Amino acid sequence: METFLIESKNPEDSKAIKEFLKSLNINYKSSSSISLEVLERANGIAEVFIEAKKIESGEKEAKSYSSFKELMDEL
């Protein structure tokens, strides 16, 4: 499952986006405000995705850990 955050600029865009999602039978939730927790989660997901793409393209080397404790110590 993926979570997408879409920000519309006006009510017409919101209506079009909702209709599009309905046409694809995609469940969605809408809110006029975003909590800080949700925004931080979305940013974290985006950062991890960007890092994964860099590793995949060879721009960055993947880290490896010999134990879970070693991983947790780094965090």
Summary of the structure (lengths in Angstrom):
residues: 75
radius of gyration: 17.9
end to end distance: 25.2
largest distance: 52.8
contacts: 109
relative contact order: 0.08
helix: 56%
strand: 0%
